[in-house]
Amino acid sequence: MTIYYVDGEYVDAAEAVLPLTDMAILRGYAVFDFLRTYNGRPFHLGEHLLRLSNSAALLQISCPWSPGDIKNIVEELLQRNSFREVNIRLLITGGDSDDSITPMDNPRLVVMAGQVTPFPAHWYRDGAKIITSEVTRHVPGSKSTNYIQAIMSLKQARQVGAVESIYVNEKNHLLEGTTSNLFVVRGNTVLTPEEGILAGITRDVVLHLAEKEFLVEKTVISRDGLKEYTEAFLTSSNKEVLPVVQVDDTILSKGPGPVTSRIMKLFRHYTDSWR
């Protein structure tokens, strides 16, 4: 049995409900965050809670729970579930509304737990294909539940055998994926977009690890200049460090390159020792 936390109660996942009057349902007005455990411990929970609070503030959703309050709920939820490694989804809804459009400052907190399920091994062994989409997110610094564009972009990616779609702005700059951050490699330099993105927690960890051995730049990455990069990879809580060998019709490499492979090893060592 899987247990969720919903609006003050720990309940069986099969019985977890929200009122249809909640603005998360009526208008998609909610924010969330997502993380996983390593060795049974939440990975950088404090940073995720800070980002959740910031997301709510950016969208003017009230967040009356302190990071300590939510941390205690997460810890209790881990005790009530028996998964070896856990995906944790945090959700703050817009709450009820008398007219279905105006918030009434009564948000709800939901925390969900689920088993970590690895992606296919061949993605990491052989590298993956991704595509690009002309999409820019509203308030990119907020992790909102408005995922219509992401769902449609990812659907297009899957139709051509790609695992992710990278957003491209009006200047033809690569930004981020639907659920991941993007890195590219040129020589011994690791580059990643800085503006117009949601700064990922895994991205921050990878930046910290990479700068110990490589040059790192937070900069503009143009779609027109893809052929100058020899490697690419994605980062996210669920994808971890995922090597990319093709972007649209541009083939970057025949498999994970040496820089990407090294960063994958550094990240695995980091998570193996996480306590």
Secondary structure, 3 states (H helix, E strand, C coil): CCEEEECCEEEEHHHCCCCCCEHHHHCCCEEEEEEEEECCEECCHHHHHHHHHHHHHHCCCCCCCCHHHHHHHHHHHHHHCCCCCEEEEEEEECEECCCCCCCCCECCEEEEEEECCCCCHHHHHHCEEEEEECCCCCCCCCCECCCHHHHHHHHHHHHCCCCEEEEECCCCEEEEECCCEEEEEECCEEEECCCCCCCCHHHHHHHHHHCCCCEEEECCCEHHHHHHCCEEEEEECCCEEEEEEEECCEECCCCCCHHHHHHHHHHHHHHHCCC
